[in-house]
Amino acid sequence: MKNLFVLLAIAIQFASCNSKKNQDETKSSSVDSTAVKTEKTTSGNVLVYEGLLPCADCSGIQTVLKIYQGNGTMEQQKFEVSSIYKGKSPEKEFIETGNFNTERGLENDPNGTIFILNWDKPLEKQLYYGYLSSDTTKIYMLDRDKKIIKSKLNYTLDLKK
């Protein structure tokens, strides 16, 4: 009988731990998707950022980042990055698509937003972009530590309206 009570106590404890974990995950993803949903564009649920990023062996990388917000669930959060290496012959367009997730806080801005592209893939495949809450029209390409790249070169893309 004593073993039955011990097993019952362990089962209850295990169930309550899993329940708390699921509640925490739900809170986390709802906070993240809410931050993205607050953006309004003329193109509906799509944020489109464009710009010319630096390139080591060409005149620049023409980049278009599209963030498809879907219905706000992580399964619907998709992105597309198209890159054209300017000055290369031939100029080919490279397109990468995948899933993204968001995190709150960028540098010293607790209300900034970080987009983690390919969040469901290994770290070396992930890309990071983010904007400050004071200016959501400019998104920064971030380094591996999710920090704004400090450089005289332009690592930003501008929101298309």
N, C-alpha and C positions, 0 to 999 in steps of 0.2 A: 504494500500500500504506500509505503514511504517513497519507493521508486516512482510510482505513478504521480505523486504530488511533485516530485522533482522534475519529471518530464513535463508535466503540465506547466510548471513555473517557467521552465526554459522555453517552451512553445509560446507562452504569452509574451515573454520578454522578446523573443525573436520577432514575433508579429508586430509588436509595438515599435521596434527599431526600424523595420521595413516600412511601416506606415509613416513614421517621422521622416525617413529618407525621401519617400515619394512626395510628401508635403513640401519638403525643402526644395526638391527639384522643380515642382510645379511653381512655387513662389519665384524661384530663380528665373525660369524661362518666361514667366509672365511679366516680370520686371524688364527683362531684356527686350522682349518683343514690343512692349509698350513704348519704349524709348524710340524704336524704329518707326512705329505707327504714327507718331506725332508729326512726322514730316509730311508736308503736303506739296504735291507737284501737279502740274497741269497734265502729266501723263498717268495719273491715277496711282496705282500701287507700285510704280517703278521709279526709283531714283536713278538718274543718269548723270554721271560725272565724266568730264573730258579734260584732257590736257596733254602736254608734251613732257614726258619724263626724261631724265638724263640717260645717255647711252655711252658706253665706253668706246665703241668702235663704229658709231654712226652719228647722224646729226640729231637724233632724238627718237624716242619711242612714243608715237601717237597712240594714246591709251584712252579707251572708253570703258568705264566701269558701270555696269547696270546691276542694280540691286532690286530684285523682285521680292516684294514683301509678302505676297500671297495673303493668306488670312491671318497671319501673325503666328502660326504654329511653326515649330522648328522644321517640320517636314515640308512646309511650303516656302521656306526661305531659301531662295536660289540666287545665284549671281552669274554674271557673264563678264569676262574681261577680254576685250579685243585689243591686240597690240600690233602696230605696224612699225617696223624699224625703218625710219626715214633715211634716205641716202644709200640704202643697200640695194643691190641689183640682183634679182628683182625684188621689189617691195611686196612682200607677202603678208597677209593678215593671219595672225595666230589668235585662235579663240580658245579660251578656257572657261568651262562651266563647272558648277558644283553647288554645294550647300554652304550656307554661312550661319554663324551665330553671332550674338553681340555680347559685349561686356560694358558695364557702366564704368566711367572714370577714364580720363585720358590726361596724363601728366598731372598737373595740379588742379584739374577741373573735374570734380566728382560727378558732374552731370554730362561730361563728354561721353562720346560713344565710340567704341572700338568694334569694327567688323572683322571677324575671324573667318576668312574665306577658306574653304576646305577644312573646316573645324573637325570633320569626321575622318580625316586622313592623317597620316604620320606628320610630325612637326615639320619636316623638311619640305612638305608639300603645301603647308599653310602660308597664306599671305595675310598681311594686316594693314588695314586702313582705318582711319579714325577722324572724327571731327570734334571740335570744341563746341560747347553749348552756346558760346557767344557768337559763333559764325558757322552755321551748318551748310553754307554755300561753298565751303572749301573743305575738301577731304585730303588728309595727309597720308602718304605712303609711310608706313611705320617700319622700324627695324624689328629684328627677331625678339627683342625685349619689349615690344609693343610701345616703343617710344618714338616721338617725332624725330625724323632724321635731321640733324643739325648740319646744314651745308649751305654754301652760297648757291648751289644748284637748286632748281625748282623740283621738289618732290610733292607737288600738290595737283589735284584735279579740281575743276570748278563745276558746280551744279549747273546743268543745262535747264533752262526754263522754257 
